[in-house]
């Protein structure tokens, strides 16, 4: 497959930047590599150098050692190795919180309240009533922090400096939010559904983390209240006893420890909707628009962009010339489905389709693999590029925005054949 002139220009710019970054790591980064080796923290290449001095491999209760980027609030990244499985293990699933006060929520005492000025019959459910009162459904879906790969922004931006691992893929079991709301009755004037969970701020001046959804997305059959994750109760740090799953959209809407669902006739205007989690209007191609929250300058982040990552190789890894080498990875998007993953082993001069693996549904990671035989010793720049079923592909040039969202730049890994 040949590249278009525009793609060729973007690819050259991409390779120039990637080459400079690689050279910097090789020539100027012995101290960084030493720090990584000493701490055994598998940080993503390209994240800020200073991250190595603060990041640690640390296990929260119920979790394997994850990459701790902050403790209060807890923000822990999944090491890349766990993405070799299409379903991310519960004990390796990333942890993301905005507020530092995270209570232990008792399943026996937990309640979900349905209210709002656009609800005809307010209701309250305990966990048993929720499980037994509605049809249970299962859905495999990617939960990805909106700021995943923020640490790779050039120039760097403020916020948690995530590498590749602020995401995970799980089989969620629960009940449809639309079924729960239908039992209470949704008025035709309903505009947004406001969502709140049990986490709270420590100081009064910090705004409570309350989000909203357009009513049409809340009533989508793939928006569910989940109480199981990969066949087990939700881990505490992933929202026990129940959380919202908004399949295809970024994790900011996936309310953990959900306690309140308010259906309203007006827009939510708090900090987390009016100021945070927004991108410049027109900056990214969107299918799903959150119209009631849009303005001329910015729009709420909604669906995930098409993306991929290599999971079994690392930059500088050695392979054998004349022997087959297999590169594996995953690809995903906002729910349109992965059409193809293409791999280049010659810096983008030519591309070949990878073999797609098991399809667990359009909201899931799609595994892929590609084998090639390096004919002679040397460095082989390997790139992988995913395209979804509506024709959207990854980019070679970062679509920069101040919050570091939607980073889907094609990954480059240099494999060294000897």
N, C-alpha and C positions, 0 to 999 in steps of 0.2 A: 504494500500500500504506500503510495507516495503522498508526501505532505503538500498542502497548498502553499502558495507563496507566503500568505499571512502566517500560517502555522510554522513555516520555516524560519521566519523572522522571530516569532515568539520562542521557538526552540533554541535559536542561537543565543537570544538573551538569557533564556533559562540555563543553558549550558555554561555560559560565561559566569553567571552568578553561582551556579553549583560548583564550578571549577574553582572559583575564588574561595568559596566556603571550604571545599575539600583541602585546598592548598593551605589555608589558614589552620585547619585542624591538624594537618600533617606537620607543617613547618613551625607554627607558633603555639601549638597546643599540647606540648608534653605535660605541662602542669595539670591541665584539664584532664588529660587521659589518665594521669597518675591518680588524680583525685577520684575519678570514676572507678578505677581499679581498686583503690583502697576502700571506698565505700560500697562498692558492688552495686551502685545505682545505675540501672540501664537507661540513662537519659537519651532522648532523641537527639541525634546530631542536628545542630542548628539552633537549639534553644540557648538562651543567654548563658555566657560562661559562668556568671555568678551563681547560677542555679546549683552547680555542683557543690557549693559550699553550704547550702541549706537543705537540699533534698536528701532524703534518707529512705532506705527500705525499712518499712515498719509495718507490723501487723496490728490492726485494730481487732477488738474482740469479734470472733467469728470469721476473720479474714486471714488469708495468706499475706505474706509480706508484699505490700504495694509501695509505689513511689509516693512518699509523703511530700506534698508541696506546701501544705499548711495544716496545722493541728486544730486551731480555733478560728474560723470554722474548719471542720475536717475536709480536706480536698486531697484525695489519694488516687493516683493514676495506675491503670493496669499495665504491667509490663507486656511488651509486644508478643512474647512467646505464647501467651494464653490465647491469642487470636489464631493459632494454628488449628483450633477446634472451632467449628462454625457456631456452636453455642458457648458462650463465655461462662465458666464455672461461677456459681454464686459467691464462693469465697475469694474469687479473684476479680469480681466485678468492681469497677471504679466507684468512688464515693465523691459526691459533690453536694456541698451545703453552702448557703448564703449567710445563715445566721448561726451564732455560736451556741445558743441554748437548744440542745436537742434532747428532749425528754425521753425516758423509757416509757413507751406506750404499751399499756396492758391490753391484751386482746379482750379480756373480760370487761374492761371498763370503756373500751373504745366505742365511740358513736359517730355516725355520719349524719349530718343535718342537711336537709334539703329545704331551702327557703328562697326569699327574694320577691320583689314586687311583681315578677312575671310568672310566679308559681300559684296555681289555684289551691293546692292542698299541701302545705308544708308537712314534712315528715322527718322521722328520725329512725335510724336503723342501727342495731348492734351487728356484730360480725355474723352471727348465726342467721339473723333475719336477712342479711344481704346475700349470704350463700344459698339459703333455702328458698328465698322468695322470688328469685329470678333465674332465667336460663343461664347456665354457666358456659363460657366459651373459652377457646384457647387461641392465641395469636403469637407468632414468632416475630419479634420486632427489635430493631436497633434503638437503643437509648444512647444518644450522643449529646454531650454538653455542647452548647452553642459555641463555646470558645475552644473546642478541640483544635489543637495545632496552633493556638495563639502564640506559643513560644517561638514559632517559626516565622513570625511576621518580620519583615524588613522594611523600615526600621521597627525595632521592638515597641510594643504597646503595653499599656498598663493592664493589670489583671492577672489572674492565675496563669502562669507560664506553662500551659499544657503542651506536651508533645503529642504523640499519636494515640495515647491510651485513655483519653477521657471519653470512653465509649464502651459499650458492651452489647451483646446480642443474647436474648433470652426467650424462652417459651413462657409467656405470661398466661395465667388463668384467672378469670374473674367474671364479672357481669358487665353487660353493655351499659354505659352511662345513659344512653337514650331510653333504655327500658326502665331504669330507675326514675328518670325524669318524667316519662310518660305516665307512670303511676301517680305522680303528683300533679300532672297536668301543666303543660307549658302554654302560656298565653301567646296569642299571635303577635303581640307587641314585643316579644322577647328579642333582645339585641345581643347580649353577651352573657356568658356564664362565668361567674367569679369563683375562684378556687383558693382555698386556704388549707394549710396543714398545721401539724402540732408544733413545728419548730417556731421559736419566737426570739426576738432580739433581747440582748442582755440589758441594753440601755434604752430609755424611752425615745431618744432622738433617732434611733435606727428604725426605718420603716419596716413593718411586718412584711414578710414575703407572700404577697397575695397576687395571683395572676388571673388573667381572664382569657376566655376563648370566644370566638364568634359562635353564635348559637348553632350555626350549621355544622361547625366542626365538632362541637360537643355532642351533637346528635348523629354524627357519623358512626356507622356500625363498628369501626375499628378504633373507637375511643372507648376504653373500658376501665373499670375500677378493678384492679388486680389484687389478689391476696396470695397468689402462688407464683413462684419464679423457678422455672426448670423443675417442676414437680415437687417443690418444697415451699413451706411458708416463706414469705419475703424475709431476707435478712434485715436486722434492725437498721443497718446503715443504708439500706436500699428501700426503706419506706414502710416497714412493718407497722401495723398489720395490713394496711391497704394503701395503695397509691394509684394515681391516674396514669394510664398509658395512652398517649396521643400519637398513634402510629404514623410515622412519616415526618413528624415535626420534631424540632430540636428539643432537648431535655428540659428547657426552662419551663415548659408547660406540664411536665410530668410530675405533678405535685405529690410529694412524699408524705406519709402519715396523714393522709387527707382526712379532714374533719368537717369541712363546710363546702357545700356547693350552692351558690346563690344565683338564681336566674333573674336577670335584671333587664329593665327597659332602657338603661343608659350605659355609657362607656365607663370603664374603670380608669381613673385618672391619677393613680398613685405613682410613686417613683418607678416601680418595677415595670410599669406599662408605658408611662409617658416619657421616661428618660432612659431607662435601661433596656437592653436587648432589642435595640433598633439598628437598622442599617440605612445608609443614605438611599432615598427614593430613586429608583431606576438603576441602582448600582449592580443589582443581581437580577437575572431573569427569574421571575416567579410565576408559578401557576396558581398557588394558593395565596390569596391576598386577604389580609385582615383589614377590611375596608373601614370599619368604624374606628380604627386606631391609626389610620394613615393620615399624613399631612404632606405638604409640599416638600418638606426637607427630609423627612425620614419615615420609615415604615417598620412595623415589628418584624423581627426575624420569624420565619414560619418553617417551611419544609427544608429538609437537609438537601444539600447539593450532591451531585454524583461524585463518588470518591473511591479510592482504592489504596491499599497499603500492602507491601511485601512483608511476610510474617516469618519466613524461615532463613533469611539472609540478612547480613549487616554490611555496612560500608567497609571496604577493605578486606572482606572475608576471602580466604584463599580457596581456590578450586583447582582441579587438575586439568591441564590441557590434554585434549584427545579423549577425555572421559565425559560422559553425559553429566550435566548439572541440572538440577530441577529447582526452579523458583516457584514458591507458593505464596498465595496471598488471599485477600478478601476484597470484595467490592460491594458497594451499597449506594442507595440514594433515598429520595423521599417517598418511595413507594410506587414508582412507575415501573421498576424492575430493571435488572441489568441485562442489556442486549449482548454486549461483547466486552471482553478485556483484551487489549492488544499489548504485546511486549516487544520492546526493542533491545537488542544487545549491542548496537553500534551507534549509540548516542542519537537515536531518532532518525537515522538515515532510512531505515526500513522497519516495518512493523509486521508482526505475525500474530494471529489470534491464539490466545491461551485456551486451554480446555476448562470449561466451566464445570463446577462440581454440583453437589446436591442443592436442589432448589427447595427451600423451606418456606417459600412465600415471598411476595414482592416487597415486604418490609424488612426482610432478613438480610444478614450478610450472605453474599454468594461466594463460596470458595472457588478458587481458580488455581491452575498450575501450568507451568510452561517448562519444557526441557530443551536444552541446547547443548551442543558439544563445542567448546572453544577449540579452534583448530591449532592454535599455537600459544606459547606463553605471552602474557601481556595483560593489560587492564581492559575489562569489558564493562562499559557503562550501561547498566540495565535499567530500563524504565518500564513502567506499567501504566496504561491509560484505560480507564473504564468509560463506556458510553451506555446510556440507558435507553429505554424503549421509546422515549419521545425525542431522541436525538441529541440530548445534552451530553457533553464530554468534559473531562477534566481540562484544566488550563495549564499552560506552561509558565504564565506570568501571574504573580499574586494580584488578586483583585483587592487592593489594599483598602481597609476601612479602619477607623480609629479604635474599634473594639476587638479587632482581630478575628472576626467571624468568617465562616464559610471558606476556610483555607482548603482548597482542593487542587493545589499545585501538584503536577505529576512528580512522583517520587523518583529519585535517582540513587541507585546503589552501585558502587564500583566493586566488581568482583575481580580478583587478581588470580589469573591462571599461571601455574608454574609447571 
